[in-house]
Amino acid sequence: MIVRIMSEGQFDVAPADLAALNALDDALEAAIESGDEATFRRALHALLDDVRRVGKELPPDSLEPSELILPPADADIDEVRQMLGDSGLIPD
């Protein structure tokens, strides 16, 4: 699955890694619902860090379509709230 982190680039994430990313996405959703900025910031960074860790970064000139688009690390809680779908940022 090709995942784009806005303002960074694209990462090819193996299907086997999606369960762990979904757990981090659930924690991010809970932080947004609570409105706790510090918890939100930690959850967002944990999700993005894991995508960077497990994903293979694609070259900047890659033309692969992104299947998922994640917010940049400096996004605020309202921006991410607007990006959430019915199943979070990462579908189950």
Protein Blocks (a to p, Z undefined) as FASTA:
>chain_A
ZZddehibccdddfklmmmmmmmmmmmmmmmmnopaklmmmmmmmmmmmmmmmpccddfk
bcbdcfbdcddfkbcfklmmmmpcfkojbdZZ
